[in-house]
Amino acid sequence: MAAYGLAVGMTGDLHEGLETCQRALSADRRNAEIWAAVGRLAMHAGIRKKAVDAVARGLALSPRNRDLLEMRDSLGERRRPVVPFLPRDNAVNVRLGRVLHRLRKSGKGGTKPA
């Protein structure tokens, strides 16, 4: 059912494809392939948060699933906030995160990745 939903969603009707995959999930939430289909459709639809959530749920079930690992790499992974007790979008976390990212990128130190 998820493969059908993925095919429908990729060929035109994203809404129907996502609904079909949601029905497949209601039948079997422990199937990483269904989560991969949901993630792929969410990426195609531009719903990044849903795609990231679907990939994370799928990888929790099947950590070596190639499709899910490729999607995670293309979506990117968020690091923990620099100051964990502040919200992620707090100005202090945003600025410190950008500075640390630049330092890591240039190879000049910073803290180890979380």
DRENDO-974683 format. One line per 3 residues: number of its first residue (from 1); their letters; for each residue x negated, y, z of N, C-alpha, C. Coordinates in Angstrom, 3 decimals. Each point is the difference from the previous one (the first is absolute). Layout:
BEGIN
NUM	a	X,Y,Z,X,Y,Z,X,Y,Z; ...
***
This chain:
BEGIN
1	maa	-0.826,-1.186,0.000,0.826,1.186,0.000,-0.878,1.260,0.000; -1.105,-0.032,0.763,-0.894,1.163,0.048,-0.668,0.225,-1.351; -0.369,-1.077,-0.682,-0.623,0.131,-1.321,0.988,0.634,-0.981
4	ygl	1.261,-0.387,0.095,1.031,0.591,-0.851,0.140,1.492,0.332; 0.049,0.325,1.283,0.106,1.399,0.422,-1.183,0.823,-0.487; -1.199,-0.589,0.059,-1.199,0.687,-0.479,0.100,0.252,-1.510
7	avg	0.452,-1.012,-0.736,0.140,0.154,-1.452,1.028,1.076,-0.350; 1.136,-0.018,0.687,1.038,1.001,-0.250,-0.524,1.392,0.331; -0.670,0.119,1.138,-0.501,1.304,0.434,-1.081,0.561,-0.902
10	mtg	-0.864,-0.850,-0.500,-1.100,0.469,-0.840,0.462,0.326,-1.422; 1.116,-0.586,-0.420,0.465,0.244,-1.367,1.051,1.098,-0.087; 0.343,0.600,1.118,0.933,1.105,-0.136,0.765,0.395,1.238
13	dlh	0.757,-0.908,0.572,0.890,0.361,1.103,-0.677,-0.258,1.346; -0.781,0.984,0.449,-0.736,-0.136,1.262,0.928,-0.253,1.178; 1.105,0.711,0.038,0.935,-0.132,1.115,0.520,-1.432,0.102
16	egl	0.429,-0.557,-1.116,0.511,-1.378,0.010,-1.111,-0.994,0.353; -1.211,0.241,-0.509,-1.123,-0.870,0.322,-0.316,-0.005,1.483; -0.013,1.187,0.604,-0.260,0.080,1.445,1.121,-0.658,0.804
19	etc	1.250,0.185,-0.434,1.125,-0.647,0.693,-0.113,-1.518,-0.070; -0.381,-0.520,-1.154,-0.151,-1.442,-0.164,-1.108,-0.528,0.907; -1.100,0.727,0.067,-1.094,-0.412,0.890,0.427,0.078,1.465
22	qra	0.814,0.985,0.359,0.497,0.093,1.372,0.882,-1.197,0.333; 0.812,-0.441,-0.976,0.813,-1.211,0.218,-0.892,-1.216,0.185; -1.069,-0.089,-0.780,-0.943,-1.113,0.148,-0.644,0.039,1.384
25	lsa	-0.317,1.205,0.480,-0.577,0.139,1.344,0.980,-0.431,1.082; 1.284,0.297,-0.197,0.978,-0.396,1.016,0.113,-1.523,0.069; -0.321,-0.684,-1.084,0.024,-1.461,0.001,-1.279,-0.594,0.590
28	drr	-1.147,0.668,-0.219,-1.282,-0.545,0.471,-0.982,1.140,0.249; -0.103,0.454,1.242,-0.883,1.113,0.352,-1.452,-0.446,0.190; -0.241,-1.305,-0.013,-1.346,-0.497,0.247,-0.712,-0.410,-1.286
31	nae	0.433,0.551,-1.125,-0.599,-0.323,-1.286,-0.808,1.202,-0.483; -1.311,-0.160,-0.044,-0.883,1.104,-0.384,0.217,0.421,-1.451; 0.416,-0.920,-0.855,0.230,0.342,-1.412,1.160,0.986,-0.145
34	iwa	1.010,-0.138,0.840,1.129,0.937,-0.036,-0.475,1.379,0.436; -0.821,0.046,1.057,-0.532,1.280,0.458,-0.872,0.629,-1.081; -0.734,-0.829,-0.749,-0.822,0.515,-1.096,0.883,0.627,-1.086
37	avg	1.119,-0.660,-0.301,0.919,0.542,-1.009,0.586,1.334,0.460; 0.384,0.071,1.261,0.536,1.254,0.545,-1.068,1.091,-0.060; -1.221,-0.344,0.378,-1.099,0.968,-0.049,-0.270,0.482,-1.407
40	rla	-0.013,-0.908,-0.953,-0.253,0.367,-1.396,1.086,0.944,-0.522; 1.272,-0.336,0.297,1.100,0.860,-0.450,-0.032,1.366,0.687; -0.325,0.010,1.282,-0.079,1.273,0.721,-1.118,0.869,-0.572
43	mha	-1.138,-0.612,-0.341,-1.085,0.753,-0.627,0.456,0.563,-1.343; 0.689,-0.825,-0.769,0.487,0.414,-1.316,0.999,1.154,0.125; 0.794,-0.029,1.076,1.002,1.041,0.222,-0.593,1.249,0.653
46	gir	-1.251,-0.093,0.464,-0.633,1.146,0.642,0.365,0.144,1.469; 0.479,-1.084,0.607,0.364,0.014,1.422,-1.181,-0.585,0.768; -1.012,0.815,0.226,-1.261,-0.471,0.566,0.166,-0.622,1.388
49	kka	0.766,0.638,0.867,0.156,-0.512,1.357,0.604,-1.399,-0.006; 1.021,-0.202,-0.813,0.625,-1.318,-0.084,-0.985,-1.021,-0.571; -0.803,0.416,-0.970,-0.990,-0.903,-0.592,-1.046,-0.407,1.039
52	vda	-0.494,0.967,0.761,-1.002,-0.285,1.033,0.583,-0.942,1.055; 1.237,0.254,0.417,0.643,-0.864,0.990,0.172,-1.421,-0.531; 0.434,-0.134,-1.248,0.214,-1.314,-0.592,-1.323,-0.764,-0.117
55	var	-1.047,0.684,-0.418,-1.305,-0.645,-0.126,-0.504,-0.448,1.371; 0.156,0.836,1.003,-0.437,-0.365,1.358,0.773,-1.206,0.519; 1.314,-0.021,-0.212,0.811,-1.142,0.455,-0.401,-1.275,-0.736
58	gla	-0.242,0.117,-1.304,-0.410,-1.168,-0.775,-1.363,-0.520,0.419; -0.940,0.913,0.247,-1.339,-0.420,0.419,0.002,-0.604,1.401; 0.945,0.407,0.834,0.118,-0.610,1.325,0.388,-1.475,-0.139
61	lsp	0.744,-0.329,-1.036,0.420,-1.377,-0.240,-1.045,-0.795,-0.774; -0.659,0.656,-0.940,-0.966,-0.667,-0.868,-1.196,0.925,-0.233; -0.980,-0.028,0.919,-1.115,0.953,-0.062,-0.884,-0.118,-1.240
64	rnr	0.076,-1.101,-0.720,-0.873,-0.189,-1.172,0.744,0.120,-1.321; 1.211,0.485,0.018,0.797,0.133,-1.212,-0.650,1.048,-0.904; -0.451,-0.434,-1.187,-0.745,0.887,-0.895,0.811,1.204,-0.450
67	dll	1.256,-0.238,-0.351,0.851,1.093,-0.472,0.149,1.076,1.081; 0.250,-0.436,1.220,0.154,0.946,1.115,-1.314,0.726,0.297; -1.121,-0.723,-0.059,-1.298,0.635,0.247,-0.320,1.046,-1.066
70	emr	0.331,-0.301,-1.257,-0.221,0.975,-1.069,0.870,1.238,0.193; 1.264,-0.224,0.399,0.876,1.148,0.245,-0.509,0.837,1.156; -0.481,-0.649,1.063,-0.537,0.741,1.147,-1.194,0.840,-0.421
73	dsl	-0.852,-0.569,-0.839,-1.170,0.757,-0.475,0.417,1.193,-0.851; 1.010,-0.181,-0.842,0.418,1.116,-0.851,0.754,1.067,0.800; 0.718,-0.417,1.042,0.720,0.966,0.834,-0.931,0.706,0.974
76	ger	-1.040,-0.695,0.429,-0.902,0.542,1.010,0.510,-0.347,1.388; -0.874,0.097,0.959,0.358,-0.303,1.380,-0.190,1.243,0.850; 0.911,0.226,0.893,-0.147,1.124,0.917,-0.860,-0.413,1.180
79	rrp	-0.825,0.889,0.398,-0.781,-0.224,1.219,0.804,0.510,1.183; -0.396,-0.435,1.168,0.653,0.514,1.203,-0.295,1.485,0.115; 0.918,0.768,0.593,-0.279,1.435,0.193,-1.248,0.189,0.859
82	vvp	-0.746,1.058,-0.260,-1.237,0.271,0.736,0.301,0.177,1.490; 1.035,0.751,0.293,0.436,0.196,1.384,1.327,-0.758,0.143; -0.052,-1.245,0.512,1.168,-0.882,-0.059,1.244,0.478,0.762
85	flp	-0.166,0.824,1.018,1.169,0.427,0.771,0.719,1.185,-0.642; -0.578,0.562,-1.071,0.664,1.070,-0.746,0.665,-0.598,-1.242; 1.066,0.617,-0.468,0.636,-0.494,-1.235,-0.963,0.059,-1.183
88	rdn	0.200,-0.891,-0.958,-0.855,-0.079,-1.180,-0.061,1.324,-0.758; 1.134,0.723,-0.056,0.042,1.248,-0.772,-0.391,1.234,0.810; -0.484,-0.199,1.225,-0.482,1.118,0.811,-1.227,0.610,-0.686
91	avn	-0.119,1.308,0.033,-1.082,0.697,-0.693,-1.384,-0.482,0.443; -0.153,-0.307,1.285,-1.300,-0.477,0.504,-0.343,-1.342,-0.656; 0.951,-0.927,-0.036,-0.247,-1.296,-0.626,-0.276,0.145,-1.491
94	vrl	0.748,0.850,-0.660,-0.174,0.181,-1.447,-1.390,0.539,-0.301; -0.403,1.050,0.688,-1.304,0.618,-0.284,-1.164,-0.911,0.375; 0.074,-0.606,1.193,-1.073,-0.910,0.405,-0.078,-1.203,-0.949
97	grv	1.151,-0.498,-0.410,0.028,-1.125,-0.927,-0.657,0.342,-1.328; 0.271,1.193,-0.503,-0.615,0.428,-1.270,-1.509,0.149,0.131; -0.437,0.576,1.127,-1.438,0.166,0.222,-0.669,-1.370,0.092
100	lhr	0.573,-0.910,0.774,-0.589,-1.333,0.129,0.007,-0.748,-1.325; 1.037,0.189,-0.778,0.067,-0.647,-1.311,-1.151,0.487,-0.884; -0.225,1.317,-0.003,-1.102,0.552,-0.792,-1.342,-0.522,0.480
103	lrk	-0.166,-0.095,1.338,-1.261,-0.510,0.546,-0.210,-1.466,-0.382; 1.045,-0.806,0.095,-0.112,-1.414,-0.376,-0.317,-0.141,-1.485; 0.654,0.809,-0.795,-0.160,-0.048,-1.445,-1.433,0.364,-0.404
106	sgk	-0.569,0.974,0.691,-1.368,0.432,-0.336,-1.036,-0.891,0.672; 0.444,-0.882,0.904,-0.932,-0.911,0.667,-0.788,0.634,1.111; 0.515,1.063,0.601,-0.750,0.722,1.035,0.510,-0.299,1.404
109	ggt	0.709,-1.095,0.180,0.369,-0.349,1.368,1.468,0.038,0.253; 0.369,0.493,1.173,1.377,-0.047,0.432,0.194,-1.249,0.841; 1.214,-0.278,0.351,0.272,-1.189,0.791,0.219,-1.172,-0.920
112	kpa	-0.109,-1.194,0.569,0.239,-1.185,-0.839,1.481,-0.087,-0.347; 0.334,-0.595,-1.156,1.395,-0.081,-0.428,0.854,-0.813,0.951; 1.234,0.404,0.169,0.919,-0.707,0.899,0.700,-1.109,-0.741
***
